[in-house]
Amino acid sequence: AAGAKENYMAFPGSTLPGVMGAGAAQTMINVNRVLPGTRILMIGSGNVGLIVSYQLLQAGAEVAAIVEAAPKIGGYGVHAGKVRRAGVPILTGHTVKEVLGDGKVEKAVIARLDERWQVIPGSEQELEVDTVCLAVGLNPLAELAWMAGCQFEFIPVLGGHVPLHDENMETTVPGIYVA
């Protein structure tokens, strides 16, 4: 159970300081007791995006919005309900178009998407934020199994190359199990 790495999403301004993975923000608040910013835009409404948004609220940050490209929320309703009750809008069918700032995040431009996942011209809206968190999926960290000689198969729905295993989770190398 070697864990996973966060997916990245490239867009204009995505390399500015203040754009980070939701897991990085979660580590900052839960482990280091440091707020990554004061006004945050969360990209992604899966359980990671919803839970980290709620944790940011509990830590004293303001979550300006949660933006989700899909037409519906990806995470559990119980998590979405908590952030909605706290006043955080969840904007489905939206994406981040760009992030603006002079050496750091100062604004994010979001926009609505059509049924073909294309930005609808004229739907752009600017949000004043100092942090943008990306909760856009995870890929398994399977390098240790690869180094041990386990056989892999490329399965996109599971995040890429994953070690083959039997019903007991034993890999193709006897005595090595995965979770």
Accessible surface in RSA format (square Angstrom, percent):
REM  Atomic radii and reference values for relative SASA: ProtOr
REM  Chains: A
REM  Algorithm: Lee & Richards
REM  Probe-radius: 1.40
REM  Slices: 20
REM RES _ NUM      All-atoms   Total-Side   Main-Chain    Non-polar    All polar
REM                ABS   REL    ABS   REL    ABS   REL    ABS   REL    ABS   REL
RES ALA A   1   110.43 101.5  46.89  72.4  63.55 144.6  50.80  71.5  59.64 158.0
RES ALA A   2    52.06  47.9  16.74  25.8  35.31  80.3  29.17  41.1  22.88  60.6
RES GLY A   3    48.93  60.3   0.00   N/A  48.93  60.3  37.73 103.5  11.20  25.1
RES ALA A   4    48.66  44.7  20.47  31.6  28.19  64.1  20.47  28.8  28.19  74.7
RES LYS A   5   106.90  52.2 101.63  62.4   5.27  12.5  58.43  52.6  48.46  51.6
RES GLU A   6    63.12  36.2  41.31  31.3  21.81  51.9  25.20  48.7  37.92  31.0
RES ASN A   7    44.13  30.4  36.06  34.8   8.07  19.4  13.83  33.3  30.30  29.3
RES TYR A   8   131.03  61.2 101.95  58.0  29.08  75.7  99.53  74.8  31.50  38.8
RES MET A   9    49.00  25.4  45.65  30.2   3.35   8.0  44.14  37.5   4.86   6.4
RES ALA A  10    84.42  77.6  55.79  86.1  28.63  65.1  56.12  79.0  28.30  75.0
RES PHE A  11    21.20  10.6   6.27   3.9  14.93  38.9  15.48   9.4   5.72  16.4
RES PRO A  12    89.72  65.4  77.18  70.4  12.55  45.6  89.03  73.5   0.69   4.3
RES GLY A  13    24.55  30.3   0.00   N/A  24.55  30.3  10.81  29.7  13.74  30.8
RES SER A  14    10.36   8.8   5.73   7.6   4.64  10.7   0.00   0.0  10.36  14.5
RES THR A  15   125.68  89.4  97.06  98.4  28.62  68.2  72.87  97.9  52.81  79.8
RES LEU A  16    34.50  19.2  31.15  22.3   3.35   8.4  32.20  22.6   2.30   6.2
RES PRO A  17    87.28  63.6  74.18  67.6  13.10  47.6  86.13  71.1   1.15   7.1
RES GLY A  18    19.43  24.0   0.00   N/A  19.43  24.0  10.21  28.0   9.22  20.7
RES VAL A  19    22.52  14.8   0.78   0.7  21.75  52.4   0.78   0.7  21.75  59.0
RES MET A  20    39.35  20.4  30.67  20.3   8.68  20.7  38.88  33.1   0.47   0.6
RES GLY A  21    17.14  21.1   0.00   N/A  17.14  21.1   6.65  18.3  10.48  23.5
RES ALA A  22     0.00   0.0   0.00   0.0   0.00   0.0   0.00   0.0   0.00   0.0
RES GLY A  23    22.70  28.0   0.00   N/A  22.70  28.0  20.69  56.8   2.02   4.5
RES ALA A  24    45.87  42.2  35.66  55.0  10.20  23.2  43.68  61.5   2.18   5.8
RES ALA A  25     0.00   0.0   0.00   0.0   0.00   0.0   0.00   0.0   0.00   0.0
RES GLN A  26    56.07  31.4  56.07  41.0   0.00   0.0   7.64  16.3  48.43  36.7
RES THR A  27    66.92  47.6  64.66  65.6   2.26   5.4  39.19  52.6  27.73  41.9
RES MET A  28    54.43  28.2  54.43  36.0   0.00   0.0  45.97  39.1   8.46  11.2
RES ILE A  29     9.19   5.2   2.87   2.1   6.32  15.2   3.57   2.6   5.62  15.2
RES ASN A  30    62.89  43.4  50.28  48.6  12.62  30.4  20.15  48.5  42.74  41.3
RES VAL A  31   109.87  72.3  84.17  76.2  25.71  61.9  88.30  76.7  21.57  58.5
RES ASN A  32    85.10  58.7  63.83  61.7  21.27  51.2  18.64  44.9  66.46  64.2
RES ARG A  33   188.28  79.1 156.81  79.9  31.47  74.9  71.70  98.0 116.57  70.7
RES VAL A  34    76.24  50.2  71.80  65.0   4.44  10.7  75.74  65.8   0.50   1.4
RES LEU A  35    65.11  36.3  44.33  31.7  20.78  52.2  44.33  31.1  20.78  55.9
RES PRO A  36    21.30  15.5   0.00   0.0  21.30  77.4   0.45   0.4  20.84 129.5
RES GLY A  37    11.08  13.7   0.00   N/A  11.08  13.7  11.08  30.4   0.00   0.0
RES THR A  38    91.96  65.4  87.30  88.5   4.66  11.1  70.65  94.9  21.31  32.2
RES ARG A  39    73.51  30.9  73.51  37.5   0.00   0.0  30.48  41.7  43.03  26.1
RES ILE A  40     0.00   0.0   0.00   0.0   0.00   0.0   0.00   0.0   0.00   0.0
RES LEU A  41     0.00   0.0   0.00   0.0   0.00   0.0   0.00   0.0   0.00   0.0
RES MET A  42     0.01   0.0   0.01   0.0   0.00   0.0   0.01   0.0   0.00   0.0
RES ILE A  43     7.66   4.4   7.66   5.7   0.00   0.0   7.66   5.5   0.00   0.0
RES GLY A  44     6.13   7.6   0.00   N/A   6.13   7.6   6.13  16.8   0.00   0.0
RES SER A  45     0.08   0.1   0.00   0.0   0.08   0.2   0.00   0.0   0.08   0.1
RES GLY A  46    26.99  33.3   0.00   N/A  26.99  33.3  23.29  63.9   3.70   8.3
RES ASN A  47    48.13  33.2  42.29  40.9   5.84  14.1  16.68  40.1  31.45  30.4
RES VAL A  48    61.59  40.5  57.52  52.1   4.07   9.8  60.42  52.5   1.17   3.2
RES GLY A  49     0.20   0.2   0.00   N/A   0.20   0.2   0.00   0.0   0.20   0.4
RES LEU A  50     0.28   0.2   0.00   0.0   0.28   0.7   0.00   0.0   0.28   0.7
RES ILE A  51    59.52  33.9  57.88  43.1   1.64   4.0  59.51  42.8   0.02   0.0
RES VAL A  52     1.14   0.7   1.14   1.0   0.00   0.0   1.14   1.0   0.00   0.0
RES SER A  53     0.00   0.0   0.00   0.0   0.00   0.0   0.00   0.0   0.00   0.0
RES TYR A  54    62.57  29.2  62.57  35.6   0.00   0.0  24.62  18.5  37.95  46.8
RES GLN A  55    41.88  23.4  39.85  29.1   2.03   4.8  10.80  23.0  31.08  23.6
RES LEU A  56     0.00   0.0   0.00   0.0   0.00   0.0   0.00   0.0   0.00   0.0
RES LEU A  57    41.03  22.8  25.40  18.2  15.63  39.3  25.70  18.1  15.33  41.2
RES GLN A  58   126.11  70.5  86.25  63.0  39.86  94.9  38.38  81.7  87.74  66.5
RES ALA A  59    48.87  44.9  16.22  25.0  32.65  74.3  28.54  40.2  20.33  53.8
RES GLY A  60    59.73  73.7   0.00   N/A  59.73  73.7  30.95  84.9  28.78  64.4
RES ALA A  61     7.08   6.5   0.00   0.0   7.08  16.1   0.52   0.7   6.55  17.4
RES GLU A  62    89.97  51.7  86.46  65.4   3.51   8.4  35.84  69.3  54.13  44.2
RES VAL A  63     6.47   4.3   0.01   0.0   6.46  15.6   0.01   0.0   6.46  17.5
RES ALA A  64    12.31  11.3   0.03   0.0  12.29  27.9   2.26   3.2  10.06  26.6
RES ALA A  65     1.61   1.5   1.61   2.5   0.00   0.0   1.61   2.3   0.00   0.0
RES ILE A  66     0.00   0.0   0.00   0.0   0.00   0.0   0.00   0.0   0.00   0.0
RES VAL A  67     0.67   0.4   0.38   0.3   0.29   0.7   0.38   0.3   0.29   0.8
RES GLU A  68    25.86  14.8  25.01  18.9   0.85   2.0   1.31   2.5  24.55  20.0
RES ALA A  69    35.67  32.8  26.85  41.4   8.82  20.1  26.85  37.8   8.82  23.4
RES ALA A  70    26.34  24.2  26.19  40.4   0.15   0.3  26.19  36.9   0.15   0.4
RES PRO A  71   110.26  80.4  88.44  80.6  21.82  79.3  91.63  75.6  18.64 115.8
RES LYS A  72   155.90  76.1 152.15  93.4   3.75   8.9  97.91  88.1  57.99  61.8
RES ILE A  73    37.19  21.2  22.43  16.7  14.76  35.6  22.43  16.2  14.76  40.1
RES GLY A  74    59.56  73.4   0.00   N/A  59.56  73.4  26.77  73.5  32.79  73.4
RES GLY A  75    15.04  18.5   0.00   N/A  15.04  18.5   1.60   4.4  13.44  30.1
RES TYR A  76   145.44  67.9 142.61  81.1   2.83   7.4  97.81  73.5  47.63  58.7
RES GLY A  77    57.75  71.2   0.00   N/A  57.75  71.2  37.92 104.1  19.83  44.4
RES VAL A  78    99.94  65.8  85.09  77.0  14.86  35.8  94.06  81.7   5.88  16.0
RES HIS A  79    33.78  18.5  33.41  23.2   0.37   1.0  23.53  24.3  10.25  11.9
RES ALA A  80     2.76   2.5   2.76   4.3   0.00   0.0   2.76   3.9   0.00   0.0
RES GLY A  81    17.16  21.2   0.00   N/A  17.16  21.2  16.85  46.3   0.30   0.7
RES LYS A  82    65.12  31.8  60.98  37.4   4.15   9.9  25.88  23.3  39.24  41.8
RES VAL A  83     0.00   0.0   0.00   0.0   0.00   0.0   0.00   0.0   0.00   0.0
RES ARG A  84   125.47  52.7 110.01  56.1  15.47  36.8  40.72  55.6  84.76  51.4
RES ARG A  85   183.78  77.2 144.99  73.9  38.79  92.4  82.83 113.2 100.95  61.2
RES ALA A  86    59.24  54.5  19.57  30.2  39.67  90.2  32.38  45.6  26.86  71.1
RES GLY A  87    61.33  75.6   0.00   N/A  61.33  75.6  36.45 100.0  24.88  55.7
RES VAL A  88     5.95   3.9   3.11   2.8   2.84   6.8   3.79   3.3   2.15   5.8
RES PRO A  89    61.76  45.0  51.03  46.5  10.74  39.0  61.60  50.9   0.17   1.0
RES ILE A  90    17.88  10.2   0.00   0.0  17.88  43.1   0.00   0.0  17.88  48.5
RES LEU A  91    44.68  24.9  42.39  30.3   2.29   5.8  44.68  31.4   0.00   0.0
RES THR A  92    44.48  31.6  32.26  32.7  12.22  29.1   6.00   8.1  38.48  58.2
RES GLY A  93    17.72  21.9   0.00   N/A  17.72  21.9  16.36  44.9   1.36   3.1
RES HIS A  94    24.09  13.2  23.97  16.7   0.12   0.3  15.52  16.0   8.57  10.0
RES THR A  95    18.55  13.2  17.55  17.8   0.99   2.4  11.45  15.4   7.09  10.7
RES VAL A  96     5.47   3.6   0.00   0.0   5.47  13.2   0.00   0.0   5.47  14.8
RES LYS A  97    81.49  39.8  73.29  45.0   8.20  19.5  47.36  42.6  34.12  36.3
RES GLU A  98    52.68  30.2  52.68  39.9   0.00   0.0   3.65   7.1  49.03  40.0
RES VAL A  99     4.90   3.2   0.00   0.0   4.90  11.8   0.00   0.0   4.90  13.3
RES LEU A 100    64.86  36.1  62.82  44.9   2.04   5.1  64.86  45.6   0.00   0.0
RES GLY A 101    31.63  39.0   0.00   N/A  31.63  39.0   6.10  16.7  25.53  57.2
RES ASP A 102   129.68  90.8 109.55 109.0  20.13  47.6  32.81  77.2  96.86  96.6
RES GLY A 103    54.16  66.8   0.00   N/A  54.16  66.8  35.89  98.5  18.28  40.9
RES LYS A 104   118.45  57.8 118.45  72.7   0.00   0.0  61.99  55.8  56.46  60.1
RES VAL A 105     2.45   1.6   0.00   0.0   2.45   5.9   0.00   0.0   2.45   6.6
RES GLU A 106    76.20  43.7  65.55  49.6  10.65  25.4  27.23  52.7  48.97  40.0
RES LYS A 107    73.55  35.9  73.55  45.1   0.00   0.0  27.87  25.1  45.68  48.7
RES ALA A 108     0.00   0.0   0.00   0.0   0.00   0.0   0.00   0.0   0.00   0.0
RES VAL A 109    10.38   6.8  10.38   9.4   0.00   0.0  10.38   9.0   0.00   0.0
RES ILE A 110     0.40   0.2   0.40   0.3   0.00   0.0   0.40   0.3   0.00   0.0
RES ALA A 111     0.07   0.1   0.00   0.0   0.07   0.2   0.07   0.1   0.00   0.0
RES ARG A 112   123.21  51.7 123.21  62.8   0.00   0.0  23.98  32.8  99.22  60.1
RES LEU A 113    22.48  12.5   9.12   6.5  13.37  33.6   9.12   6.4  13.37  36.0
RES ASP A 114    35.84  25.1  23.36  23.2  12.48  29.5  16.94  39.9  18.90  18.8
RES GLU A 115   145.87  83.7 112.31  85.0  33.56  79.9  73.57 142.3  72.29  59.0
RES ARG A 116   161.59  67.8 146.63  74.7  14.96  35.6  68.75  94.0  92.84  56.3
RES TRP A 117   140.56  56.4 125.55  60.8  15.02  35.3 100.03  53.3  40.53  65.8
RES GLN A 118   102.25  57.2 100.98  73.8   1.26   3.0  24.70  52.6  77.55  58.8
RES VAL A 119    50.54  33.3  35.73  32.3  14.81  35.7  35.73  31.0  14.81  40.2
RES ILE A 120    50.47  28.7  49.97  37.2   0.50   1.2  50.47  36.3   0.00   0.0
RES PRO A 121   118.76  86.5  99.14  90.4  19.61  71.3 101.99  84.2  16.76 104.2
RES GLY A 122    74.16  91.4   0.00   N/A  74.16  91.4  38.21 104.8  35.95  80.5
RES SER A 123    27.27  23.0   7.57  10.1  19.70  45.4  18.03  38.4   9.24  12.9
RES GLU A 124    63.72  36.6  39.74  30.1  23.98  57.1  24.20  46.8  39.51  32.3
RES GLN A 125    86.44  48.3  78.24  57.2   8.20  19.5  28.46  60.6  57.98  44.0
RES GLU A 126    97.42  55.9  70.96  53.7  26.46  63.0  27.38  53.0  70.03  57.2
RES LEU A 127    21.49  12.0  19.86  14.2   1.63   4.1  21.49  15.1   0.00   0.0
RES GLU A 128   119.08  68.4 115.17  87.1   3.90   9.3  34.48  66.7  84.60  69.1
RES VAL A 129     5.21   3.4   0.00   0.0   5.21  12.6   3.22   2.8   1.99   5.4
RES ASP A 130    54.28  38.0  45.71  45.5   8.56  20.2  30.52  71.8  23.76  23.7
RES THR A 131     0.31   0.2   0.31   0.3   0.00   0.0   0.00   0.0   0.31   0.5
RES VAL A 132     0.00   0.0   0.00   0.0   0.00   0.0   0.00   0.0   0.00   0.0
RES CYS A 133     0.00   0.0   0.00   0.0   0.00   0.0   0.00   0.0   0.00   0.0
RES LEU A 134     3.99   2.2   3.33   2.4   0.65   1.6   3.33   2.3   0.65   1.8
RES ALA A 135    13.77  12.7   0.65   1.0  13.12  29.8   5.39   7.6   8.38  22.2
RES VAL A 136    48.01  31.6  23.24  21.0  24.76  59.7  32.36  28.1  15.65  42.4
RES GLY A 137    38.05  46.9   0.00   N/A  38.05  46.9  29.57  81.2   8.48  19.0
RES LEU A 138    91.63  51.0  70.63  50.5  21.00  52.8  70.75  49.7  20.88  56.2
RES ASN A 139    40.41  27.9  40.25  38.9   0.16   0.4   4.90  11.8  35.51  34.3
RES PRO A 140    46.98  34.2  33.63  30.7  13.34  48.5  35.21  29.1  11.77  73.1
RES LEU A 141    61.49  34.2  55.55  39.7   5.94  14.9  55.55  39.0   5.94  16.0
RES ALA A 142    15.96  14.7   8.73  13.5   7.24  16.5  13.53  19.1   2.43   6.4
RES GLU A 143    96.92  55.6  94.12  71.2   2.80   6.7  57.91 112.0  39.01  31.8
RES LEU A 144   124.68  69.4 119.07  85.2   5.61  14.1 119.44  83.9   5.24  14.1
RES ALA A 145    11.83  10.9   6.51  10.0   5.32  12.1   9.83  13.8   2.00   5.3
RES TRP A 146   171.83  69.0 163.60  79.2   8.23  19.3 133.48  71.2  38.35  62.2
RES MET A 147   136.64  70.8 100.51  66.5  36.13  86.0  86.32  73.4  50.33  66.7
RES ALA A 148    47.42  43.6  18.66  28.8  28.76  65.4  31.33  44.1  16.09  42.6
RES GLY A 149    50.71  62.5   0.00   N/A  50.71  62.5  31.98  87.8  18.72  41.9
RES CYS A 150     7.83   5.9   0.00   0.0   7.83  18.4   0.00   0.0   7.83   8.4
RES GLN A 151   110.53  61.8 104.62  76.5   5.91  14.1  33.02  70.3  77.51  58.8
RES PHE A 152    51.38  25.7  21.40  13.3  29.98  78.0  21.40  13.0  29.98  85.8
RES GLU A 153    89.62  51.5  84.92  64.2   4.70  11.2  27.52  53.2  62.10  50.7
RES PHE A 154   115.28  57.7  96.89  60.0  18.39  47.8  96.89  58.7  18.39  52.6
RES ILE A 155    48.88  27.8  48.13  35.9   0.75   1.8  48.88  35.2   0.00   0.0
RES PRO A 156    96.24  70.1  78.15  71.2  18.09  65.8  81.24  67.1  15.01  93.3
RES VAL A 157   135.19  89.0 101.45  91.8  33.74  81.3 111.12  96.6  24.06  65.3
RES LEU A 158   103.61  57.7  88.52  63.3  15.09  37.9  93.95  66.0   9.66  26.0
RES GLY A 159    24.81  30.6   0.00   N/A  24.81  30.6  13.88  38.1  10.93  24.5
RES GLY A 160     9.67  11.9   0.00   N/A   9.67  11.9   9.46  26.0   0.21   0.5
RES HIS A 161   114.23  62.4 104.31  72.5   9.92  25.4  64.54  66.5  49.69  57.8
RES VAL A 162    17.81  11.7  17.81  16.1   0.00   0.0  17.81  15.5   0.00   0.0
RES PRO A 163    15.40  11.2  13.00  11.9   2.40   8.7  13.00  10.7   2.40  14.9
RES LEU A 164    58.83  32.8  57.29  41.0   1.54   3.9  58.83  41.3   0.00   0.0
RES HIS A 165    91.65  50.1  60.23  41.9  31.41  80.4  39.40  40.6  52.25  60.8
RES ASP A 166    58.14  40.7  46.53  46.3  11.61  27.5  34.96  82.3  23.18  23.1
RES GLU A 167   157.18  90.2 117.24  88.7  39.93  95.1  70.07 135.5  87.11  71.1
RES ASN A 168   101.44  70.0  84.66  81.8  16.78  40.4  19.92  47.9  81.52  78.8
RES MET A 169    72.25  37.4  72.25  47.8   0.00   0.0  55.75  47.4  16.50  21.9
RES GLU A 170    42.18  24.2  40.32  30.5   1.85   4.4   4.84   9.4  37.33  30.5
RES THR A 171    10.16   7.2   0.00   0.0  10.16  24.2   0.66   0.9   9.49  14.4
RES THR A 172    63.77  45.4  31.95  32.4  31.81  75.8  40.17  54.0  23.60  35.7
RES VAL A 173    38.52  25.3  37.83  34.2   0.68   1.6  38.52  33.5   0.00   0.0
RES PRO A 174   118.05  86.0  98.79  90.1  19.25  70.0 101.00  83.4  17.05 105.9
RES GLY A 175    56.27  69.4   0.00   N/A  56.27  69.4  30.38  83.4  25.89  58.0
RES ILE A 176    57.13  32.5  54.54  40.6   2.59   6.2  57.13  41.1   0.00   0.0
RES TYR A 177   124.69  58.2 101.99  58.0  22.71  59.1  68.83  51.7  55.86  68.9
RES VAL A 178    26.65  17.5  21.78  19.7   4.87  11.7  23.54  20.5   3.11   8.4
RES ALA A 179   106.88  98.3  49.76  76.8  57.12 129.9  78.15 110.0  28.73  76.1
END  Absolute sums over single chains surface
CHAIN  1 A     9865.5       7374.4       2491.1       5836.1       4029.4
END  Absolute sums over all chains
TOTAL          9865.5       7374.4       2491.1       5836.1       4029.4
